[in-house]
Structure formats: C-alpha cells, structure tokens
Amino acid sequence: MKLLRGALTRMFPILVLILIAATASAQSGNAGTVHGIVTDPTGAVIPSATVRLANERSGLDRAAISDASGQFAISNVPFNSYRLNVSANGFANLSQSVVLNSSVGTNITLVMQIAGAS
C-alpha cells in the first residue's frame, strides 16, 4: 500500500502539469470571436439586426443575428482583416472594417443610423 501511495504522490504533479499544458495549448490558436452590440443613435439596442462578417480574399463569410438585447457573437474567426456589414429594418446599412488579431477577440459597438437620416 505504501508503494502505491508513493507512486501516486510522485505522479500527481506530473499529471497536473500535463493537464495545464493541454489546456493552454487548446486556448492558444489563430482564431477569436467578434462580439458586440447593435444600437441606434440614442443607445437603444436593435434586436434582429443581421451582422455579416466577410473577407473576400479568404472567402470567409459568416453571419449572426442580434438577440433581444442587441448582442451578437461570431466565433472561431481566423486572425485577419474583415468587412462587417449590418442591416436592420428601418435603419441605414452600416459597413466598417474589423481587424481580429487576438484569441481574446474583439468587442464592437455598432451604431446604426435611422433610414433616411444622414
């Protein structure tokens, strides 16, 4: 019994290090998440807005719909420069550049103008 306990005591730190290394490598990578909120000029949230993230060179084209709180998320996006296009009923389309260069991701507030307003 002492032999088994001694072996487990010696192996435990090694197992912990292996688990930590595996977790760290799983978290590092070359992709992140673009998330944010869609609002109007007064700061009120816009639900059901279509948020499209695209890169013509790589061919990546992903979309998300903002939820009831105006929030959206597009995950597993490779590091690169993208064009973000947003559309919603009653609002002018919005387009802007986004650069993703960290696995932490990026958080964006998108302010849409009322259709017809300049």
Residue pairs with C-beta under 8 A, 6 or more apart in sequence:
27 103
28 103
29 103
30 78
30 79
30 103
31 76
31 77
31 78
31 79
31 103
32 77
32 79
32 100
32 102
32 103
32 104
32 105
32 106
33 73
33 74
33 75
33 76
33 77
33 105
33 106
34 53
34 73
34 74
34 77
34 82
34 84
34 98
34 100
34 105
34 106
34 108
35 71
35 72
35 73
35 74
35 105
35 106
35 107
35 108
36 51
36 71
36 72
36 106
36 107
36 108
36 109
36 110
37 45
37 66
37 69
37 70
37 71
37 72
37 108
37 109
37 110
38 45
38 46
38 49
38 51
38 66
38 70
38 71
38 72
38 86
38 88
38 110
38 112
39 45
39 46
39 70
39 109
39 110
39 111
39 112
40 46
40 91
40 111
40 112
40 113
40 114
41 111
41 112
41 113
41 114
41 117
45 66
45 68
45 69
45 70
45 71
46 66
46 70
46 88
46 91
46 112
47 66
47 67
47 68
47 69
47 70
48 65
48 66
48 88
48 89
49 65
49 66
49 70
49 72
49 86
49 87
49 88
49 91
49 110
49 112
50 63
50 64
50 65
50 86
50 87
50 88
51 63
51 64
51 65
51 66
51 72
51 74
51 84
51 85
51 86
51 110
52 61
52 62
52 63
52 84
52 85
52 86
52 87
53 60
53 61
53 62
53 63
53 64
53 74
53 77
53 82
53 83
53 84
53 98
54 60
54 61
54 62
54 82
54 83
54 85
55 61
55 80
55 81
55 82
55 83
56 83
58 78
58 80
60 77
60 78
60 80
60 82
62 74
62 77
63 74
64 72
64 73
64 74
65 72
66 72
66 88
77 100
77 105
78 100
79 100
79 101
79 102
80 99
80 100
81 97
81 98
81 99
81 100
82 97
82 98
82 99
82 100
83 95
83 96
83 97
83 98
84 94
84 95
84 96
84 97
84 98
84 108
84 110
85 93
85 94
85 95
86 93
86 94
86 95
86 110
86 112
87 93
87 94
88 112
90 114
90 115
91 112
91 113
91 114
91 115
92 112
92 113
92 114
92 115
92 116
92 117
94 110
94 111
94 112
94 113
96 110
98 106
98 108
99 106
100 106
